[in-house]
């Protein structure tokens, strides 16, 4: 249920924010939102695990997922800037 609610909120916020954004910016925001949601799910799984080592591994994976999402979103944004298609 939490995942469905989080996905609904992410889609709703993305839709509202999309009014004045380029397609590339929307895509970058979606990449970040999806990575954030996956990372949140990993952290919830870490909280539910029975061993400290598994918890640390899941939390590290969550951090890496967030960082990858940010990097990928930046690549999309930088590509839009290089093409002169940036909304800013």
C-alpha positions in Angstrom: 0.0 0.0 0.0 2.8 2.4 0.8 4.4 1.8 -2.6 1.1 2.5 -4.4 0.5 5.7 -2.4 4.1 6.9 -3.0 3.8 6.2 -6.7 0.5 8.1 -6.8 2.0 11.1 -5.1 5.1 11.0 -7.3 3.0 10.9 -10.4 0.7 13.7 -9.1 3.5 16.0 -8.2 5.3 15.3 -11.5 2.1 16.2 -13.3 1.7 19.4 -11.5 5.3 20.4 -11.9 5.2 19.5 -15.6 3.1 22.6 -16.5 6.1 24.8 -17.2 8.9 22.3 -17.9 10.4 20.9 -21.0 10.1 17.3 -21.9 13.7 16.7 -20.9 13.2 18.3 -17.5 10.1 16.2 -16.9 12.0 13.1 -17.9 14.8 14.0 -15.5 12.3 14.6 -12.7 10.7 11.3 -13.3 14.1 9.6 -13.2 14.8 11.1 -9.8 11.4 10.4 -8.4 11.6 6.7 -9.5 15.1 6.3 -8.0 13.9 8.0 -4.8 11.0 5.6 -4.6 13.2 2.5 -5.1 15.6 3.8 -2.5 12.8 4.3 0.0 11.6 0.8 -0.6 15.2 -0.5 0.0 15.3 1.4 3.3 12.0 -0.1 4.4 13.3 -3.5 3.6 16.5 -2.7 5.6 14.3 -1.8 8.6 12.6 -5.2 8.4 15.7 -7.3 8.1 16.9 -9.5 10.9 20.7 -9.0 10.6 22.7 -5.8 10.8 24.9 -6.8 7.9 21.9 -7.2 5.6 20.5 -3.9 6.9 23.7 -2.1 6.1 23.9 -3.6 2.7 20.3 -2.5 1.8 21.0 1.0 3.1 24.1 1.2 1.0 22.2 0.0 -2.0 19.5 2.7 -1.3 22.2 5.4 -1.2 23.7 4.1 -4.5 20.2 4.1 -6.1 19.6 7.7 -5.2 23.0 8.8 -6.5 22.5 6.9 -9.7 19.1 8.5 -10.2 20.6 12.0 -9.6 23.4 11.3 -12.1 21.1 10.0 -14.7 18.8 13.0 -14.3 21.7 15.3 -14.6 22.8 13.6 -17.8 19.3 14.2 -19.2 19.3 17.8 -18.1 22.8 18.4 -19.5 21.9 16.9 -22.8 18.9 19.3 -23.0 21.2 22.2 -22.2 23.7 21.2 -24.9 20.9 21.1 -27.5 19.6 24.5 -26.5 16.3 22.9 -25.4 16.5 23.8 -21.7 13.5 25.5 -20.2 15.7 27.7 -18.1 
